[in-house]
């Protein structure tokens, strides 16, 4: 399995009014931001720090009240099994049950690969809830992505050795 980035937190159940700037103001209290990717469709974000200690400190925001929401903050990727990486997603826009959603890391992707290409390539494994290619502030992508499948069985199908 690919190495995991323990410097990135996944924030879910964000209020619909939140902006990337709001997240930076709040989460930069724990360390310097390398990148912040907000997804308004799922009211979630990935926030990458310069070091693991900053990400660990940010976990203190788990279950914190933000506007009318109680945000969930977890380390986005662990060096554990996919079963332990399961994350609960919350979305007010869709009637999809995110309670069994599982997130995977897709590393070493070519710089010409975008969300559409990944979704097309992985859709044969199961229902994809979200595809996010991580990008730098200038828009260039970092060579890795995160994908959310509807359940663990579908997420594990991709893991062909």
N, C-alpha and C positions, 0 to 999 in steps of 0.2 A: 504494500500500500504506500501511496505517496506520503511524504512528510507533511505534517499539519502545521499551520500557522497559528501559534498560540497567542499572537499579538493582536488578533482580531476578535472583536466581540460582535454578537448578533443581538440586536435590540428589536423586540417585537411588541405588539399591542400599543404602538405609538398613537397619540391623538392625531386626527386628520389635519389639524392646523400646523403641525410641526414642520420646520424647514431644516435643511442641512446646517444652516447658520445656527439655529437654535440648538441642534445636537452638538455642534462644535463648542458653543458657549458652555454647555453643561458638561460634556464629557472631556473637554480639554483640561478640566480641573484635576484629572487623574494622570495626565501626561500629554505629550505632544502628538497631535493627529498627523498620520501619514496620509490617510485617505478616509473619506466618508461617503458612503453610497446609500442614498435614501430611496426606498421604493414605496411610492404613495399608493400603489395598487394593493399592497399587502400590509401597509402601515408598519413597515419594518426597515431596518438599516443595518449595514455593516460598517463598523468603525474600527480602523486599523491604527494601532499605536506603534511607536518606535521600539517598544520593548514589552516583554511579557509582564513585568511588574506593574506597568500602567494598566494593562488589560485586567489583571487580577484585582487591582484597586477599584476599577470600574464596576466589578461585580457587585459592589456594595449598593449599586443603584437598582438591583433586582427587586421587584415588587414596589418600587417607588411610585408615588403618585405624580402624574404629569398631566395637567389639565384634568379631564374627566377619565383618564386611563390609568391603569396600573401597569407600568412597563415591565417587560421581562428582559433580563440581561443575562446572557450566557457566553462562555467562550465559544466562538463560532466553530472551531474544529479542535478535536482532541485526538491524541494518539491512541485512542481506544477503538473498540469495534464500532461498526455502524449502528448497532443496537443502542449503544450509549450516546450516540450523537443525535438521537431523535430529538427534534425540537417542535414545540407546539407553536403553530402559526395562528394568528387571528386576523380575519379580514371581514370588514363590514360591507365590502363591495360584492362578494360572491357567496353563494350558499354552498360552499365546499367545506367538508369536515376536515380541518387541518389538524385535528387532535392526534392523528397517527402519521403525520407527515415526517419524512426523513430527509435530511440534507446530506449531500455528498460533495466532496471536493474533486474537481477535475483539473489536473495539473498538466503542465507542459503542452498547452495548446498553442497552435500556430497563431501568429499575429494577424492573420487574415481570417481567423475564426471568430464569428460573432454569436450572439444569442440564438439567432435563427438557425444557424448551421448546427449548433449544439443540440437545439431542440429537435431538429429533423433527425439527427443521428441517434439520439437517445430515446425518442418517443416509442421505438419498438420495444423498449424494456418495460414501459408502464406509463401511467398518467403523470405527466410533469406539471407541477404547480407553479414553478418559477425557475428561470434561468438567469443568472447574473454573472456576466464577465466583469471582473474587477478591473477598473481603469484608474489611471493616475489623474491628477487634477487637469492635466493638459489634454485628456481624452484618449491617450494611448493606453492600450491595455497591458496588463502585467503578466500575461501568459498563463493565467489560471481563472477558473470560474467556480461557481457554486450552483448546484441544482437541487431542487426540492421535488421529491417524489411523493405520491399520495400515501405510501405505506412502505414498511421495511422490506417486504417481499419484492416489490418492484425495484426498490433501490439496490437490493443485493443482486439482481439479475445482471446489472451492468458489470459487476466485478468478475470479469473473465480473466483468468491468470494465464 
